């Protein structure tokens, strides 16, 4: 479609600054609704975005009833949303991941805006792709995306796992749909040289959390000989990798019985089942009981689900993180390691570091921050869109007071 045939989305004066700086989102309060009948647009419609001066800024897909009312997909006003565009974006994304993890076939294949398509998340499990389309525009073009992925990647199975709450803001329902061959209940993947089985249809998110890949490798490399506690363990990404890299034993804690059953299956397949113990229960309660009982571990991993899903939840979420950090400090051996993580966007890296500091003082420990990390490179971050950078992980050496004058 030619630019002249497209509906216009005109911005108010001086509201094009963020877009000129590289952002891809347009908020509804930035639109000149007198010139653009925003509510008259159909969700998913391709629009030509104009500055107040009338200068074309690019093309976007509209979500007129959402706070983010349009998402740019090209800064070229002549570039329409078509199959060649998708093929080019997917090829570029695939080339990066194969450069990072050659031949593995296990990674986040596509990460939204950083790879050029807002609202598209794709994780790869060799010949199975798990896709999340979180905007009306992408949902309407699902068949086009399938065709392009088949050309570029050639998967045996595509699973559309649409269970994210963000879809509700786009007026989209939740569902799971399979295109291609029916996948097994558990799909295989490899991470840091360790094989796992993951529940891509029934599990959390897309079934696995590739975002911590590098953080797990850094931590596991320091685990030889350690007794490991993995809280919020899910199916064993942290703890079982620590065992594979030489840890002595693992206690995995999670509230989900199905997740712990899969963790045990992974332990059997990896030949370490005799060194694994699982405990089902609320992690806060279990950690409190372990600490009160005097249990100590050479490596404690605390990687909870997001405790701050919205900015207004920050106060309660911070309290939860503080409580977990204190428990982690109490459960860590003298000179042991604590890996403390957050996947809450609004809980910043600075807040994470301050939580570690405050917890150490509260339980009378000396904390040494050995590293503070974020997303792995298969989750590239668009430099203009800070909202993509949600992950934080801190590796801490913990020392108790005693001879030597710990500060």
VMD Tcl script that draws the C-alpha trace (Angstrom):
set ca {
  {0.00 0.00 0.00}
  {1.32 3.43 -0.94}
  {1.82 6.06 1.79}
  {-0.95 8.18 0.33}
  {-3.46 5.35 0.80}
  {-2.75 4.85 4.51}
  {-4.63 6.34 7.46}
  {-2.62 9.13 9.13}
  {-1.53 9.27 12.73}
  {-0.45 12.83 13.41}
  {1.46 13.84 16.53}
  {1.09 17.00 18.56}
  {3.78 19.68 18.30}
  {7.08 18.60 19.92}
  {5.74 15.10 20.61}
  {8.02 13.50 18.04}
  {11.14 13.88 20.22}
  {11.13 10.34 21.58}
  {10.67 8.87 18.13}
  {13.53 10.94 16.74}
  {15.67 9.60 19.59}
  {14.92 6.06 18.50}
  {11.83 4.97 20.44}
  {9.23 2.84 18.66}
  {6.15 3.48 20.79}
  {3.55 6.22 20.41}
  {1.37 7.04 23.39}
  {-2.23 8.14 22.98}
  {-1.61 11.49 24.72}
  {0.99 12.33 22.04}
  {-1.53 12.15 19.20}
  {-3.28 15.18 17.74}
  {-6.78 13.73 17.97}
  {-8.27 16.76 16.24}
  {-6.28 15.89 13.12}
  {-6.34 12.12 13.72}
  {-9.56 10.41 14.87}
  {-7.60 7.90 16.92}
  {-10.62 6.03 18.28}
  {-11.90 5.66 14.73}
  {-8.96 3.48 13.75}
  {-9.33 -0.29 13.73}
  {-6.92 -2.18 15.98}
  {-4.03 -3.54 13.95}
  {-4.41 -1.04 11.11}
  {-1.21 0.02 9.35}
  {-0.79 3.80 9.66}
  {1.55 6.49 8.41}
  {2.98 8.44 11.37}
  {3.42 12.17 10.85}
  {5.11 14.88 12.88}
  {3.05 17.99 13.66}
  {4.71 19.59 10.63}
  {3.33 16.86 8.42}
  {6.73 15.20 7.88}
  {6.46 11.40 7.65}
  {8.19 9.61 10.53}
  {7.53 6.04 9.46}
  {4.91 3.33 9.52}
  {3.27 1.74 12.54}
  {0.55 -0.70 13.55}
  {-2.23 0.93 15.55}
  {-3.69 -0.11 18.89}
  {-6.12 2.79 19.31}
  {-7.66 1.62 22.60}
  {-4.34 1.03 24.34}
  {-2.10 3.53 26.14}
  {0.57 2.61 23.58}
  {-1.63 3.46 20.65}
  {0.83 2.62 17.86}
  {4.12 0.77 17.45}
  {6.56 1.68 14.73}
  {7.82 -1.11 12.46}
  {9.70 0.97 9.87}
  {11.10 4.50 9.65}
  {10.80 4.31 5.88}
  {7.37 5.70 4.96}
  {7.45 3.62 1.76}
  {8.08 0.31 3.56}
  {4.90 -1.64 4.14}
  {4.41 -4.56 6.50}
  {4.89 -7.54 4.24}
  {6.51 -10.95 3.98}
  {9.91 -9.70 2.70}
  {10.13 -7.38 5.72}
  {9.48 -10.28 8.08}
  {11.93 -12.57 6.32}
  {14.66 -9.92 6.57}
  {14.01 -9.31 10.28}
  {13.94 -13.04 11.11}
  {17.11 -13.70 9.13}
  {18.92 -10.93 10.95}
  {17.72 -12.26 14.31}
  {18.73 -15.81 13.47}
  {22.18 -14.73 12.28}
  {22.85 -13.02 15.63}
  {21.80 -16.04 17.71}
  {23.78 -18.47 15.60}
  {26.80 -16.23 16.01}
  {26.30 -16.23 19.78}
  {25.47 -19.92 20.18}
  {26.55 -21.66 16.96}
  {24.71 -24.87 16.20}
  {22.85 -25.02 19.51}
  {19.36 -24.20 18.23}
  {18.39 -23.23 21.79}
  {17.95 -19.53 22.55}
  {15.61 -16.58 22.42}
  {15.30 -16.20 18.67}
  {13.42 -12.91 18.62}
  {13.06 -10.21 21.26}
  {10.51 -7.61 20.27}
  {11.64 -4.07 19.53}
  {15.36 -4.84 19.65}
  {14.89 -7.19 16.70}
  {12.54 -4.80 14.92}
  {9.01 -6.08 15.63}
  {7.23 -4.77 18.69}
  {5.15 -7.39 20.48}
  {6.89 -10.47 19.04}
  {8.70 -12.90 21.36}
  {10.04 -16.22 20.03}
  {12.02 -18.86 21.93}
  {13.64 -21.70 20.04}
  {13.96 -25.28 21.24}
  {15.79 -26.76 18.28}
  {12.97 -27.57 15.82}
  {10.20 -26.22 18.06}
  {9.41 -22.50 18.25}
  {7.29 -21.00 21.03}
  {5.83 -17.66 19.95}
  {4.07 -14.90 21.83}
  {2.30 -12.19 19.85}
  {1.28 -9.48 22.28}
  {-0.24 -6.81 20.02}
  {-3.35 -6.76 17.86}
  {-1.30 -5.88 14.78}
  {0.93 -8.94 15.12}
  {-1.95 -11.23 16.04}
  {-3.77 -10.25 12.84}
  {-0.64 -11.05 10.80}
  {0.02 -14.39 12.43}
  {-0.18 -16.37 9.17}
  {2.32 -14.02 7.56}
  {4.72 -14.56 10.46}
  {4.30 -18.33 10.21}
  {5.17 -18.30 6.50}
  {8.28 -16.18 7.11}
  {9.45 -18.36 10.02}
  {9.02 -21.48 7.94}
  {11.20 -19.99 5.22}
  {13.94 -18.74 7.57}
  {14.03 -21.37 10.35}
  {11.99 -24.30 9.04}
  {10.59 -25.46 12.40}
  {8.76 -28.75 12.83}
  {6.35 -27.12 15.29}
  {5.23 -23.61 16.16}
  {3.42 -23.14 19.45}
  {1.53 -19.89 19.96}
  {1.42 -19.54 23.71}
  {-0.74 -16.54 24.34}
  {-1.16 -16.34 28.11}
  {0.44 -12.96 28.86}
  {-1.64 -10.38 30.72}
  {-0.39 -7.67 28.34}
  {-2.68 -9.10 25.64}
  {-5.71 -7.93 27.60}
  {-4.67 -4.29 27.10}
  {-4.77 -4.99 23.36}
  {-8.23 -6.53 23.57}
  {-6.82 -9.97 22.81}
  {-7.82 -13.28 24.35}
  {-5.56 -15.92 25.83}
  {-5.03 -19.26 24.09}
  {-2.49 -21.91 23.13}
  {-2.38 -23.13 19.54}
  {-0.07 -25.50 17.69}
  {0.90 -25.13 14.04}
  {2.63 -28.13 12.51}
  {3.40 -31.38 14.31}
  {2.04 -31.93 17.80}
  {4.98 -31.52 20.18}
  {5.81 -33.89 23.04}
  {4.78 -32.83 26.52}
  {8.43 -32.13 27.32}
  {10.75 -30.62 24.72}
  {14.55 -30.95 24.89}
  {17.01 -28.07 25.08}
  {20.66 -27.56 25.95}
  {22.09 -24.72 28.02}
  {25.71 -24.31 29.03}
  {26.38 -27.89 27.98}
  {23.57 -29.39 30.09}
  {20.52 -31.12 28.59}
  {17.06 -30.38 29.97}
  {13.44 -31.23 29.28}
  {11.02 -28.29 29.46}
  {7.18 -28.10 29.45}
  {6.81 -25.56 26.65}
  {3.00 -25.77 26.49}
  {2.07 -26.23 30.15}
  {5.04 -24.57 31.84}
  {5.79 -21.00 32.87}
  {6.18 -18.41 30.11}
  {7.54 -20.25 27.06}
  {8.67 -23.21 29.18}
  {12.23 -22.08 29.94}
  {14.03 -18.87 30.94}
  {16.91 -18.29 28.54}
  {17.44 -14.79 29.94}
  {19.64 -16.07 32.80}
  {21.84 -18.35 30.64}
  {25.09 -16.44 31.16}
  {24.27 -15.72 34.81}
  {23.75 -19.44 35.45}
  {27.09 -20.25 33.80}
  {28.96 -17.66 35.87}
  {27.38 -18.96 39.06}
  {27.77 -22.67 38.30}
  {31.46 -22.18 37.57}
  {31.92 -21.23 41.25}
  {29.78 -24.09 42.61}
  {32.19 -27.09 42.75}
  {31.94 -28.79 46.14}
  {29.03 -26.65 47.33}
  {25.81 -27.71 48.93}
  {23.24 -25.80 46.85}
  {19.86 -24.35 47.78}
  {17.76 -23.35 44.76}
  {14.66 -21.39 45.83}
  {11.86 -20.85 43.30}
  {13.66 -23.63 41.42}
  {11.04 -24.29 38.70}
  {12.48 -27.24 36.70}
  {16.08 -26.89 37.87}
  {17.86 -24.42 35.61}
  {20.10 -23.03 38.33}
  {20.53 -25.97 40.67}
  {21.00 -28.79 38.18}
  {23.54 -26.76 36.22}
  {25.46 -26.19 39.44}
  {25.52 -29.98 39.96}
  {26.70 -30.53 36.40}
  {29.57 -28.12 37.07}
  {30.67 -29.90 40.23}
  {28.38 -28.94 43.13}
  {27.99 -31.61 45.81}
  {24.21 -31.67 46.39}
  {21.00 -29.76 45.69}
  {17.90 -28.87 47.66}
  {15.28 -27.46 45.26}
  {12.30 -25.55 46.64}
  {9.21 -24.62 44.64}
  {5.46 -24.34 45.18}
  {4.63 -26.24 41.97}
  {4.43 -30.02 42.19}
  {4.50 -30.45 38.37}
  {7.64 -28.29 38.14}
  {9.41 -30.34 40.81}
  {8.39 -33.59 39.10}
  {10.04 -32.38 35.89}
  {13.10 -31.27 37.87}
  {13.38 -34.82 39.20}
  {13.02 -36.22 35.66}
  {15.83 -33.91 34.55}
  {17.96 -35.06 37.48}
  {17.45 -38.71 36.52}
  {18.29 -38.01 32.87}
  {21.45 -36.15 33.95}
  {22.51 -38.95 36.31}
  {22.44 -36.83 39.47}
  {19.16 -37.92 41.08}
  {20.97 -39.34 44.13}
  {22.26 -35.84 44.94}
  {18.93 -34.03 44.57}
  {16.26 -33.39 47.17}
  {13.08 -31.44 46.45}
  {10.76 -29.67 48.84}
  {7.38 -28.36 47.78}
  {6.11 -25.27 49.54}
  {5.97 -21.51 49.68}
  {9.58 -20.41 49.33}
  {9.29 -17.67 51.95}
  {8.00 -20.15 54.52}
  {10.44 -22.91 53.63}
  {13.48 -20.58 53.69}
  {12.41 -19.19 57.06}
  {12.14 -22.70 58.50}
  {15.52 -23.74 57.07}
  {17.22 -20.64 58.48}
  {15.65 -21.11 61.90}
  {16.83 -24.73 61.87}
  {20.42 -23.59 61.31}
  {20.76 -24.97 57.78}
  {23.59 -23.49 55.73}
  {24.59 -23.82 52.07}
  {27.70 -23.04 50.06}
  {25.55 -21.60 47.25}
  {22.07 -20.12 47.71}
  {20.09 -19.16 44.60}
  {17.01 -16.95 45.04}
  {15.35 -16.15 41.71}
  {11.68 -15.38 42.41}
  {8.95 -14.49 39.91}
  {8.30 -10.77 39.50}
  {7.28 -9.31 42.85}
  {6.68 -5.87 41.28}
  {4.45 -6.26 38.23}
  {3.27 -2.65 38.26}
  {4.89 0.51 39.56}
  {2.17 0.87 42.20}
  {3.25 -2.51 43.63}
  {6.80 -1.31 44.27}
  {6.46 -0.84 48.04}
  {5.08 -4.31 48.74}
  {7.47 -5.85 46.22}
  {10.51 -4.23 47.80}
  {9.46 -5.62 51.18}
  {9.33 -9.10 49.65}
  {12.77 -8.75 48.07}
  {14.22 -7.46 51.34}
  {12.82 -10.42 53.25}
  {14.23 -12.87 50.71}
  {17.66 -11.22 50.74}
  {17.85 -11.44 54.54}
  {16.89 -15.11 54.46}
  {19.45 -15.75 51.74}
  {22.19 -14.15 53.85}
  {21.22 -16.25 56.88}
  {21.27 -19.47 54.85}
  {24.67 -18.88 53.22}
  {27.76 -20.53 54.69}
  {30.74 -18.52 55.86}
  {32.45 -17.44 52.62}
  {29.54 -18.94 50.68}
  {27.80 -17.39 47.68}
  {24.33 -15.91 47.30}
  {22.85 -15.41 43.83}
  {19.96 -12.97 44.20}
  {17.85 -12.11 41.15}
  {14.86 -10.04 40.08}
  {12.81 -10.00 36.89}
  {10.74 -6.96 37.95}
  {11.17 -4.04 35.55}
  {10.44 -1.45 38.23}
  {12.90 -2.99 40.69}
  {16.07 -1.45 39.30}
  {19.68 -2.62 39.46}
  {20.32 0.14 41.99}
  {17.44 -1.11 44.15}
  {18.79 -4.65 43.88}
  {22.21 -3.54 45.09}
  {20.71 -1.50 47.92}
  {18.60 -4.48 48.99}
  {21.76 -6.59 49.27}
  {23.44 -3.85 51.31}
  {20.50 -3.42 53.69}
  {20.03 -7.17 54.15}
  {23.69 -7.64 55.08}
  {23.49 -4.94 57.74}
  {20.18 -6.26 59.07}
  {21.48 -9.82 59.67}
  {25.02 -8.72 60.58}
  {26.88 -10.09 57.57}
  {29.66 -8.67 55.42}
  {28.61 -8.79 51.76}
  {31.01 -8.61 48.83}
  {29.36 -7.98 45.46}
  {31.24 -10.15 42.96}
  {29.11 -9.28 39.96}
  {25.88 -7.63 38.97}
  {24.43 -8.73 35.65}
  {21.39 -8.46 33.42}
  {20.04 -10.05 30.28}
  {22.04 -12.37 28.06}
  {22.95 -11.30 24.52}
  {20.12 -13.27 22.92}
  {17.89 -10.73 24.72}
  {19.37 -7.58 23.15}
  {18.00 -4.31 24.50}
  {16.88 -1.46 22.27}
  {18.95 1.49 23.59}
  {15.96 3.84 23.45}
  {13.54 1.47 25.19}
  {14.56 0.97 28.80}
  {11.40 -1.06 29.39}
  {13.07 -4.06 27.73}
  {15.82 -4.24 30.35}
  {13.93 -6.00 33.14}
  {16.42 -8.49 34.57}
  {18.88 -8.14 37.43}
  {21.17 -10.64 39.15}
  {23.73 -10.09 41.89}
  {26.35 -12.62 42.99}
  {27.44 -11.99 46.56}
  {30.07 -13.53 48.83}
  {28.73 -13.64 52.37}
  {30.88 -13.54 55.51}
  {29.73 -13.65 59.11}
  {31.31 -11.67 61.96}
  {34.28 -13.34 63.60}
  {38.02 -13.18 63.86}
  {39.51 -10.98 61.17}
  {37.43 -7.92 61.85}
  {34.64 -8.22 59.29}
  {33.27 -4.76 58.61}
}
mol new
graphics top color blue
foreach p $ca { graphics top sphere $p radius 0.5 }
foreach p [lrange $ca 0 end-1] q [lrange $ca 1 end] { graphics top cylinder $p $q radius 0.2 }
display resetview
